[in-house]
Amino acid sequence: MKSYKLFFPIIALAALFIACETTDPLVDDVTLNIFKGDYDTALQITEDAITENPDNYIAHYYKGIVLSALAESLEDPTERKPYYERAKVSFDTAKNLMQEQEETPVELQELNETVVGYWAEEYNTGVNIQTDDSLFSATMDPYRSSLAYFENAAAINPDSAMTYQVLSSTYFQMDEIDNAINSYETAMSLLNPPLVDDYEYLISLYLYQNNYQDAINYSEEALELYPDETTFVQFLADAYIQSGERDRAVELVEALIAKEPNNPQYRRVLGTQIYQSVDQTTEEVTVLYRDMFDLGIELRGQSGDEREATEARMAEMAAEIERMEAEIDLYTEVSIEHMEKVVELEPESESANFILGIIYQNRAANLFERRNNVVNDEDLVESFDQRARENLQLARTYYEAAAEINPENSENWQSLFQVYTQLGMEEEALEAMEKAGFED
């Protein structure tokens, strides 16, 4: 899936709790005790002042500073969060009281800078663990360790979208997908508006989790904000297909194609996304053929009720194979139709030609498989064989076009080697083998 963008450290502000010049003895006493490391006394001073006057915003402000400084003093970052949460409450109370004053106190700006400063210390430490190779190697369980710092940063400054973005990335590295999603949903709620990368990352998480409905909802929301981003069309189509709603995926993209019939990107999305589901169905059919073959062997030694049960099971499987092969034929044609239009619009597109080569080659393989499983019908065997070879010839045409566009790409020649070999074109196969870099 798409990885989230690299996060980066924030420069911490110097002098987190050095207040502006003041003659308030509370400030002097609290500051002195913090420097001495006597947090209990410093905290008691602020609480006494608040008891005496609950509207004393300076006391609330410095209570937040004491609690934050106490949190920073704890060596184990997992023990800091409760203190930062309490500090946040004090800072918010102080901020509200300051904003109610007729004249905005100068301490309001200091309060904001102080909160950012404590947040930056925790955030930067977590980032450094993950981005400094030597520190990462030296830290036991580095993702879990950095997670504690990010959670502390979120506790003291929950309005920072960046914190939840890196929390999500860290949870993803730890394979905690639910937490990764929850964290990024919080980040999205703080962004106005979220960027393209933000939507791509969250939608990718939903698809990774097989949560198709939320992937659809966010893709639709993203398309409203960024209508020219075909990535979200691809996400929508993928979500519909993966949830078994291939027809809705076709309707969605074909509606866009109707508006812009010469937009190759929409057709590429439909052609490739639909074919991915076809490929999956083809693999399922192959498994069913193998199971039927195994049942056929078992049938030879069976009689009576046991034989009847096996025959009934084989009949069910045959019907299921027939249904799935009809789907394969239908949606393969949809893929081919749109990918051929892409090639028509972009004849020099190596990838479009190569994808068509894959589609035709895989259809040939499926037709050969059908041929091999025909019983007592030579005409049908010959029909499947002829159709398979026709599709191999078409695969050859598109692979050759891709190789002509980019002769340095060994994958083009590897695919041509396979097709030439199946078609009995020995000289061409040897040449393709050499260009693909195969050893003799």
C-alpha positions, -999 to +999 in steps of 0.1 A: +000+000+000+009+036-003+033+047+025+027+079+042+051+108+035+082+111+057+076+130+089+100+157+100+112+172+133+100+205+146+124+230+161+116+233+198+112+267+213+138+278+237+130+288+273+097+270+277+086+285+309+107+317+312+079+342+316+079+378+307+092+402+332+068+401+362+068+409+398+043+382+407+059+362+436+040+331+425+060+330+393+093+334+410+085+307+436+072+282+411+101+288+387+127+284+415+111+251+427+110+237+391+147+244+387+153+227+420+133+197+409+108+201+437+077+196+417+055+188+446+062+222+462+058+241+429+025+223+423+012+231+457+020+268+453-001+269+421-030+249+437-031+272+468-033+302+445-061+286+425-080+278+457-077+314+468-088+327+434-101+302+408-099+329+381-061+334+386-050+325+351-014+329+360-018+301+386-035+278+361-009+286+335+020+278+358+003+247+371+004+234+335+041+243+333+048+224+366+029+193+354+047+194+320+081+199+335+074+170+359+064+148+329+096+157+311+116+147+342+104+111+341+129+089+323+103+064+311+082+082+284+052+058+290+048+074+325+045+110+312+011+110+295-011+114+326+008+145+336+006+160+301-031+154+301-035+172+334-012+200+321-034+203+291-065+209+313-046+236+332-034+253+300-069+253+286-084+268+317-057+295+317-063+302+280-100+305+285-096+329+314-071+350+295-094+353+265-121+366+288-100+396+300-108+430+286-072+433+274-055+401+262-027+393+286+008+390+271+010+355+288-015+342+262+012+341+235+037+326+259+012+299+268+008+289+232+045+288+227+050+268+258+025+242+247+042+239+213+076+237+230+067+207+251+049+191+222+079+196+200+102+179+225+081+148+226+074+148+189+110+153+179+122+125+201+098+101+186+107+111+151+145+108+158+141+073+170+126+063+136+148+084+113+182+081+130+195+047+119+219+044+148+193+054+174+168+031+158+192+001+161+201+010+197+165+013+209+147-017+221+113-021+203+119+013+185+083+016+171+068+010+205+092+034+221+086+062+196+048+056+200+050+066+236+066+100+227+040+106+200+012+098+225+027+123+249+028+149+221-009+143+214-017+146+251-002+180+255-013+193+220-042+173+206-048+199+179-017+189+159-026+168+129+010+159+123+011+140+156-018+118+145-002+113+111+030+099+126+010+079+152-009+063+123+023+055+104+039+040+135+008+019+143+009+006+107+046-004+111+034-023+142+006-040+121-021-024+143-043-013+115-073-003+135-052+021+156-036+033+124-070+041+109-083+057+141-053+080+144-055+091+108-092+097+110-083+121+139-057+138+117-082+142+089-106+159+112-079+185+121-069+192+085-089+218+065-090+204+039-070+172+038-046+170+009-045+144-018-018+124+000-039+123+031-069+108+014-047+083-005-031+071+027-064+066+046-082+050+017-052+026+013-055+017+049-092+009+045-085-012+014-057-030+033-082-038+060-109-049+035-131-021+047-146-013+013-175+008+024-153+034+042-129+033+012-158+041-011-170+069+012-137+086+015-129+081-022-162+099-031-154+127-007-119+130-021-132+132-057-155+161-047-125+180-035-101+168-062-121+159-093-091+157-115-073+130-094-080+098-112-063+079-083-096+082-064-115+068-094-091+038-092-097+035-055-135+035-060-133+010-087-110-012-067-133-010-036-164-019-057-146-048-074-131-062-041-165-060-025-180-081-054-197-052-071-179-053-104-210-040-123-210-008-101-173-003-109-180-006-146-209+018-143-189+043-123-159+045-147-180+042-179-200+073-167-168+092-165-157+079-198-190+091-213-181+126-202-145+123-215-143+096-241-108+104-250-094+104-214-071+073-214-067+074-176-103+064-170-101+036-195-068+024-180-084+023-146-113+003-158-093-020-179-067-029-153-090-030-122-116-052-139-089-075-152-074-079-117-107-094-106-108-116-138-074-129-129-085-138-094-116-156-108-093-175-133-072-187-104-103-199-086-114-218-117-080-235-119-085-247-083-119-261-091-106-280-122-079-296-099-105-305-074-128-320-100-098-340-114-091-354-079-128-363-074-128-381-108-099-403-096-118-410-064-149-418-084-132-448-100-132-468-068-166-457-056-201-473-059-236-469-046-245-438-025-209-427-023-205-426-060-238-407-064-227-381-039-194-376-057-211-373-090-235-347-076-206-328-062-188-329-095-220-316-113-222-287-088-185-279-095-190-281-132-219-257-130-199-233-109-170-235-134-194-227-162-208-197-144-173-184-135-160-189-170-189-169-184-178-141-160-142-144-172-153-140-208-176-111-201-152-090-180-121-099-201-139-084-231-146-052-210-109-050-201-098-056-237-122-030-250-109-002-228-072-012-229-073-013-267-088+022-266-059+033-244-034+019-269-053+038-296-051+070-277-015+064-265+002+041-291+036+048-275+025+036-241+047+006-232+026-003-202-007-002-221+007-026-247+022-048-221-010-050-201-029-060-232-003-087-239-009-101-204-047-101-208-045-120-241-018-144-229-038-152-197-070-157-218-051-181-240-040-200-208-076-202-196-087-215-230-060-241-230-072-252-196-107-255-208-094-276-238-076-299-215-107-306-194-130-314-223-143-350-223-153-368-254-158-338-277-130-334-303-147-305-320-148-286-288-112-294-280-101-281-314-122-249-310-106-241-276-072-248-290-077-226-320-091-197-299-062-200-275-036-198-303-054-167-317-052-151-284-015-160-281-009-143-315-027-111-302-005-113-270+025-116-293+015-084-312+012-063-281+043-077-264+063-069-296+049-034-296+060-029-259+094-043-268+098-020-297+089+010-275+113+000-248+138-027-260+158-024-228+130-038-206+138-075-200+102-082-190+090-075-225+114-101-239+107-126-211+070-125-220+078-127-257+100-158-250+070-175-234+046-167-262+071-176-290+078-209-273+041-217-270+036-208-307+066-230-318+086-200-330+120-214-320+143-188-337+123-159-322+122-176-288+160-179-288+165-143-297+140-132-271+157-154-245+191-137-252+175-102-250+158-111-217+192-121-203+185-158-198+214-180-193+220-208-218 
